[in-house]
Amino acid sequence: MKKINNSPEVPLPEPEVIDIEDVFASWHRGDIDLVCVLGPTASGKTRYSVALAREFNRLAASKAGAGSLSEGAPGIAEIISADSRQVYRGMDIGTGKDLEEYGEIPYHMIDIATAGEKYDLYCYQRDFEKVYADILSKGHLPILCGGTGLYIQAVLSAYSLPDVPPSRELRSELEQSDIEELREAYAERFGPKADPEVMVSKKRLIRALEVELSEVPVTRTSYEAKKAFIIGTLVSREERNALIDKRLSERLEGGLVEEVRALLDSGVGSEDLIYYGLEYKFVTQYLLGLIDKDTMRLQLSTAIHQFAKRQMTFFRSMESKGFRIHWTRPF
């Protein structure tokens, strides 16, 4: 039986009031080269990032002596999504793309891959760096916005990642092992070089062994760490869970089941949709007749609550690694 983690959530930090003019001045001086907005699901990250981008645009226009921007005019702020599922075309409702929220603000790293395609951390870092360099080349201000903690940490710290494509066969084989067996295999191969952060996650262990067992020469990425001002969107656990449940109802009423059915009909494999997790996992199981509608909704709601809790745990762990996150109320 799978053990459910009922450990209490890490206490929330005290919210700050962000001095947006000071952040803009830091960027203008070159003290920072990126603004990052992170937070758990349903915490208002996109809406906050768009409002932040518009304020940066206003400040830039004022500094240039242009007074204020006319409605819909282009500015200097551009948003880069850090969401591991919003990269996929056709996965709109379940990932909460809400593209209408961006308005005139340019956005990137959304709808860049085909659903069913294996798009991993290496791909994200590679594509992010291209977009990031292009934004800087125009003298614009990039805002990284999302909730996929590993993607965010990888680009902020400039992880050196191996260029090894996923192997469905090997992953399938390794998935049959429990985490203790994978830890033993990993420790046996890496010895003193074993990374303790890899040891805590079955997915990371599988990826590390996949790279180690690859028969192709391994090249690694090499980028510069970012000078980022990091903002965290802060909502209480009770608020967050209420927002999650409200949003889930809206998505189910707004065509989530039909979206997943259309993906299946288009040829995307059920195993791929289940791999993407959350909305796509449970709705696919419902459409396959493995669970009924009420069970699907209940299990999905619970899974999203647990996912949001894990996100907050990850972000708080980033602080223990030296990342300064300025937590603020987004509403």
ROTIBA-986710 format. One record per residue (C-alpha): residue in three letters; x, y, z. Coordinates in steps of 0.5 Angstrom, whole numbers. Layout:
// residues N
<pt 'ALA', <X, Y, Z>>
...
END
This chain:
// residues 331
<pt 'MET', <0, 0, 0>>
<pt 'LYS', <3, 7, -2>>
<pt 'LYS', <4, 11, 4>>
<pt 'ILE', <1, 18, 4>>
<pt 'ASN', <5, 24, 7>>
<pt 'ASN', <1, 27, 12>>
<pt 'SER', <7, 31, 15>>
<pt 'PRO', <5, 38, 17>>
<pt 'GLU', <7, 44, 11>>
<pt 'VAL', <13, 48, 13>>
<pt 'PRO', <10, 54, 16>>
<pt 'LEU', <9, 60, 11>>
<pt 'PRO', <14, 66, 11>>
<pt 'GLU', <12, 73, 13>>
<pt 'PRO', <10, 77, 7>>
<pt 'GLU', <14, 83, 4>>
<pt 'VAL', <11, 89, 0>>
<pt 'ILE', <15, 89, -6>>
<pt 'ASP', <18, 95, -8>>
<pt 'ILE', <18, 95, -16>>
<pt 'GLU', <21, 101, -17>>
<pt 'ASP', <27, 99, -14>>
<pt 'VAL', <27, 92, -17>>
<pt 'PHE', <27, 96, -24>>
<pt 'ALA', <32, 100, -22>>
<pt 'SER', <37, 94, -20>>
<pt 'TRP', <35, 91, -27>>
<pt 'HIS', <37, 98, -30>>
<pt 'ARG', <44, 98, -27>>
<pt 'GLY', <45, 91, -29>>
<pt 'ASP', <45, 88, -21>>
<pt 'ILE', <40, 83, -24>>
<pt 'ASP', <39, 80, -31>>
<pt 'LEU', <32, 76, -29>>
<pt 'VAL', <26, 77, -25>>
<pt 'CYS', <23, 70, -23>>
<pt 'VAL', <16, 69, -20>>
<pt 'LEU', <15, 63, -17>>
<pt 'GLY', <9, 59, -13>>
<pt 'PRO', <5, 53, -12>>
<pt 'THR', <-1, 52, -17>>
<pt 'ALA', <-7, 57, -16>>
<pt 'SER', <-3, 62, -13>>
<pt 'GLY', <-4, 67, -18>>
<pt 'LYS', <3, 67, -21>>
<pt 'THR', <1, 69, -28>>
<pt 'ARG', <-4, 75, -26>>
<pt 'TYR', <2, 77, -22>>
<pt 'SER', <7, 77, -27>>
<pt 'VAL', <3, 80, -32>>
<pt 'ALA', <2, 86, -27>>
<pt 'LEU', <9, 86, -26>>
<pt 'ALA', <11, 87, -33>>
<pt 'ARG', <6, 92, -34>>
<pt 'GLU', <9, 96, -28>>
<pt 'PHE', <16, 95, -31>>
<pt 'ASN', <13, 98, -38>>
<pt 'ARG', <11, 104, -35>>
<pt 'LEU', <17, 105, -31>>
<pt 'ALA', <21, 104, -37>>
<pt 'ALA', <17, 109, -41>>
<pt 'SER', <17, 114, -36>>
<pt 'LYS', <25, 114, -36>>
<pt 'ALA', <25, 114, -43>>
<pt 'GLY', <21, 121, -43>>
<pt 'ALA', <15, 118, -46>>
<pt 'GLY', <10, 119, -41>>
<pt 'SER', <6, 113, -41>>
<pt 'LEU', <5, 107, -45>>
<pt 'SER', <-2, 107, -50>>
<pt 'GLU', <-6, 101, -48>>
<pt 'GLY', <-4, 95, -52>>
<pt 'ALA', <3, 98, -54>>
<pt 'PRO', <9, 94, -53>>
<pt 'GLY', <14, 95, -48>>
<pt 'ILE', <21, 92, -45>>
<pt 'ALA', <18, 86, -41>>
<pt 'GLU', <17, 79, -43>>
<pt 'ILE', <15, 73, -40>>
<pt 'ILE', <18, 66, -40>>
<pt 'SER', <14, 60, -37>>
<pt 'ALA', <17, 55, -33>>
<pt 'ASP', <11, 50, -33>>
<pt 'SER', <13, 43, -35>>
<pt 'ARG', <7, 42, -38>>
<pt 'GLN', <5, 48, -42>>
<pt 'VAL', <10, 47, -47>>
<pt 'TYR', <5, 42, -50>>
<pt 'ARG', <0, 44, -55>>
<pt 'GLY', <-7, 42, -54>>
<pt 'MET', <-6, 41, -47>>
<pt 'ASP', <-9, 48, -45>>
<pt 'ILE', <-15, 47, -40>>
<pt 'GLY', <-11, 42, -36>>
<pt 'THR', <-5, 46, -35>>
<pt 'GLY', <-9, 53, -34>>
<pt 'LYS', <-5, 56, -40>>
<pt 'ASP', <-10, 62, -39>>
<pt 'LEU', <-7, 66, -45>>
<pt 'GLU', <-12, 71, -45>>
<pt 'GLU', <-9, 74, -39>>
<pt 'TYR', <-2, 76, -42>>
<pt 'GLY', <-6, 81, -46>>
<pt 'GLU', <0, 85, -50>>
<pt 'ILE', <5, 82, -46>>
<pt 'PRO', <10, 77, -50>>
<pt 'TYR', <10, 70, -47>>
<pt 'HIS', <15, 65, -49>>
<pt 'MET', <16, 57, -48>>
<pt 'ILE', <8, 55, -49>>
<pt 'ASP', <6, 51, -54>>
<pt 'ILE', <13, 49, -57>>
<pt 'ALA', <12, 41, -57>>
<pt 'THR', <7, 36, -59>>
<pt 'ALA', <3, 33, -54>>
<pt 'GLY', <6, 26, -53>>
<pt 'GLU', <13, 28, -54>>
<pt 'LYS', <18, 27, -49>>
<pt 'TYR', <21, 34, -47>>
<pt 'ASP', <25, 34, -41>>
<pt 'LEU', <29, 38, -37>>
<pt 'TYR', <35, 39, -42>>
<pt 'CYS', <30, 41, -47>>
<pt 'TYR', <27, 46, -43>>
<pt 'GLN', <34, 49, -41>>
<pt 'ARG', <37, 49, -48>>
<pt 'ASP', <30, 53, -50>>
<pt 'PHE', <30, 57, -45>>
<pt 'GLU', <37, 60, -46>>
<pt 'LYS', <35, 61, -53>>
<pt 'VAL', <29, 65, -51>>
<pt 'TYR', <33, 69, -45>>
<pt 'ALA', <39, 71, -50>>
<pt 'ASP', <34, 74, -55>>
<pt 'ILE', <30, 78, -50>>
<pt 'LEU', <37, 81, -47>>
<pt 'SER', <39, 82, -54>>
<pt 'LYS', <33, 87, -55>>
<pt 'GLY', <35, 90, -48>>
<pt 'HIS', <29, 88, -45>>
<pt 'LEU', <27, 85, -38>>
<pt 'PRO', <26, 77, -38>>
<pt 'ILE', <21, 75, -33>>
<pt 'LEU', <21, 68, -31>>
<pt 'CYS', <14, 65, -29>>
<pt 'GLY', <12, 58, -26>>
<pt 'GLY', <11, 53, -21>>
<pt 'THR', <16, 47, -24>>
<pt 'GLY', <21, 48, -19>>
<pt 'LEU', <27, 44, -22>>
<pt 'TYR', <26, 48, -28>>
<pt 'ILE', <27, 54, -25>>
<pt 'GLN', <33, 52, -20>>
<pt 'ALA', <36, 49, -27>>
<pt 'VAL', <36, 55, -30>>
<pt 'LEU', <38, 60, -24>>
<pt 'SER', <44, 56, -22>>
<pt 'ALA', <46, 54, -30>>
<pt 'TYR', <46, 46, -28>>
<pt 'SER', <51, 42, -33>>
<pt 'LEU', <46, 37, -36>>
<pt 'PRO', <47, 31, -40>>
<pt 'ASP', <45, 31, -47>>
<pt 'VAL', <42, 24, -47>>
<pt 'PRO', <35, 22, -50>>
<pt 'PRO', <30, 19, -45>>
<pt 'SER', <30, 11, -47>>
<pt 'ARG', <23, 8, -46>>
<pt 'GLU', <25, 1, -45>>
<pt 'LEU', <30, 3, -40>>
<pt 'ARG', <25, 7, -36>>
<pt 'SER', <20, 2, -36>>
<pt 'GLU', <25, -3, -34>>
<pt 'LEU', <28, 1, -28>>
<pt 'GLU', <20, 3, -26>>
<pt 'GLN', <19, -4, -24>>
<pt 'SER', <25, -3, -18>>
<pt 'ASP', <23, 0, -12>>
<pt 'ILE', <27, 6, -9>>
<pt 'GLU', <31, 2, -5>>
<pt 'GLU', <34, -2, -11>>
<pt 'LEU', <35, 4, -15>>
<pt 'ARG', <39, 7, -9>>
<pt 'GLU', <43, 1, -9>>
<pt 'ALA', <44, 1, -16>>
<pt 'TYR', <46, 8, -16>>
<pt 'ALA', <51, 8, -10>>
<pt 'GLU', <54, 2, -13>>
<pt 'ARG', <56, 6, -20>>
<pt 'PHE', <57, 13, -17>>
<pt 'GLY', <60, 11, -10>>
<pt 'PRO', <63, 17, -7>>
<pt 'LYS', <60, 22, -12>>
<pt 'ALA', <53, 20, -11>>
<pt 'ASP', <49, 26, -10>>
<pt 'PRO', <44, 26, -4>>
<pt 'GLU', <39, 30, -8>>
<pt 'VAL', <38, 24, -13>>
<pt 'MET', <37, 19, -8>>
<pt 'VAL', <31, 22, -5>>
<pt 'SER', <27, 22, -12>>
<pt 'LYS', <25, 15, -16>>
<pt 'LYS', <25, 20, -22>>
<pt 'ARG', <32, 23, -21>>
<pt 'LEU', <35, 16, -20>>
<pt 'ILE', <32, 13, -26>>
<pt 'ARG', <34, 19, -30>>
<pt 'ALA', <41, 18, -27>>
<pt 'LEU', <42, 11, -28>>
<pt 'GLU', <39, 12, -35>>
<pt 'VAL', <45, 17, -37>>
<pt 'GLU', <50, 13, -34>>
<pt 'LEU', <48, 7, -38>>
<pt 'SER', <47, 11, -44>>
<pt 'GLU', <51, 8, -50>>
<pt 'VAL', <52, 14, -53>>
<pt 'PRO', <58, 19, -52>>
<pt 'VAL', <55, 24, -47>>
<pt 'THR', <56, 32, -48>>
<pt 'ARG', <54, 37, -42>>
<pt 'THR', <51, 44, -42>>
<pt 'SER', <55, 50, -40>>
<pt 'TYR', <51, 56, -39>>
<pt 'GLU', <52, 62, -34>>
<pt 'ALA', <48, 62, -27>>
<pt 'LYS', <43, 68, -27>>
<pt 'LYS', <43, 74, -23>>
<pt 'ALA', <35, 74, -21>>
<pt 'PHE', <31, 77, -16>>
<pt 'ILE', <26, 72, -14>>
<pt 'ILE', <19, 73, -12>>
<pt 'GLY', <14, 68, -9>>
<pt 'THR', <7, 68, -9>>
<pt 'LEU', <4, 67, -2>>
<pt 'VAL', <-3, 64, 0>>
<pt 'SER', <-5, 61, 6>>
<pt 'ARG', <-6, 53, 5>>
<pt 'GLU', <-14, 54, 6>>
<pt 'GLU', <-14, 59, 1>>
<pt 'ARG', <-10, 55, -4>>
<pt 'ASN', <-14, 49, -3>>
<pt 'ALA', <-20, 53, -4>>
<pt 'LEU', <-18, 56, -10>>
<pt 'ILE', <-15, 49, -13>>
<pt 'ASP', <-22, 46, -12>>
<pt 'LYS', <-26, 52, -15>>
<pt 'ARG', <-21, 52, -21>>
<pt 'LEU', <-22, 45, -22>>
<pt 'SER', <-30, 45, -22>>
<pt 'GLU', <-29, 51, -28>>
<pt 'ARG', <-24, 46, -32>>
<pt 'LEU', <-29, 40, -31>>
<pt 'GLU', <-34, 45, -33>>
<pt 'GLY', <-30, 48, -39>>
<pt 'GLY', <-28, 42, -43>>
<pt 'LEU', <-23, 38, -39>>
<pt 'VAL', <-25, 31, -40>>
<pt 'GLU', <-27, 33, -48>>
<pt 'GLU', <-20, 36, -48>>
<pt 'VAL', <-17, 29, -46>>
<pt 'ARG', <-21, 25, -50>>
<pt 'ALA', <-19, 29, -56>>
<pt 'LEU', <-12, 28, -55>>
<pt 'LEU', <-13, 21, -54>>
<pt 'ASP', <-17, 21, -61>>
<pt 'SER', <-11, 25, -64>>
<pt 'GLY', <-6, 19, -63>>
<pt 'VAL', <-3, 21, -56>>
<pt 'GLY', <-2, 15, -52>>
<pt 'SER', <-6, 14, -46>>
<pt 'GLU', <1, 12, -42>>
<pt 'ASP', <4, 19, -44>>
<pt 'LEU', <-2, 22, -41>>
<pt 'ILE', <-2, 19, -35>>
<pt 'TYR', <5, 20, -35>>
<pt 'TYR', <4, 28, -35>>
<pt 'GLY', <0, 27, -28>>
<pt 'LEU', <-6, 30, -25>>
<pt 'GLU', <-11, 32, -29>>
<pt 'TYR', <-9, 28, -35>>
<pt 'LYS', <-7, 22, -31>>
<pt 'PHE', <-14, 22, -27>>
<pt 'VAL', <-18, 24, -33>>
<pt 'THR', <-15, 19, -38>>
<pt 'GLN', <-16, 13, -32>>
<pt 'TYR', <-24, 16, -32>>
<pt 'LEU', <-24, 15, -40>>
<pt 'LEU', <-21, 8, -40>>
<pt 'GLY', <-26, 6, -35>>
<pt 'LEU', <-21, 5, -29>>
<pt 'ILE', <-25, 10, -25>>
<pt 'ASP', <-32, 13, -24>>
<pt 'LYS', <-33, 20, -25>>
<pt 'ASP', <-34, 22, -18>>
<pt 'THR', <-28, 18, -16>>
<pt 'MET', <-24, 22, -21>>
<pt 'ARG', <-26, 28, -19>>
<pt 'LEU', <-24, 26, -11>>
<pt 'GLN', <-17, 23, -13>>
<pt 'LEU', <-16, 29, -17>>
<pt 'SER', <-17, 34, -12>>
<pt 'THR', <-13, 31, -7>>
<pt 'ALA', <-7, 30, -12>>
<pt 'ILE', <-7, 37, -14>>
<pt 'HIS', <-7, 39, -6>>
<pt 'GLN', <-1, 34, -5>>
<pt 'PHE', <2, 37, -11>>
<pt 'ALA', <2, 44, -9>>
<pt 'LYS', <4, 42, -2>>
<pt 'ARG', <10, 39, -5>>
<pt 'GLN', <12, 45, -9>>
<pt 'MET', <12, 49, -3>>
<pt 'THR', <17, 44, 0>>
<pt 'PHE', <21, 45, -6>>
<pt 'PHE', <21, 52, -6>>
<pt 'ARG', <23, 53, 2>>
<pt 'SER', <28, 48, 0>>
<pt 'MET', <31, 53, -5>>
<pt 'GLU', <32, 58, 1>>
<pt 'SER', <36, 53, 5>>
<pt 'LYS', <41, 53, -1>>
<pt 'GLY', <42, 60, -2>>
<pt 'PHE', <36, 63, -6>>
<pt 'ARG', <33, 69, -3>>
<pt 'ILE', <26, 69, -5>>
<pt 'HIS', <21, 75, -3>>
<pt 'TRP', <15, 72, -1>>
<pt 'THR', <9, 77, -3>>
<pt 'ARG', <1, 77, -3>>
<pt 'PRO', <-1, 77, -10>>
<pt 'PHE', <-8, 79, -9>>
END
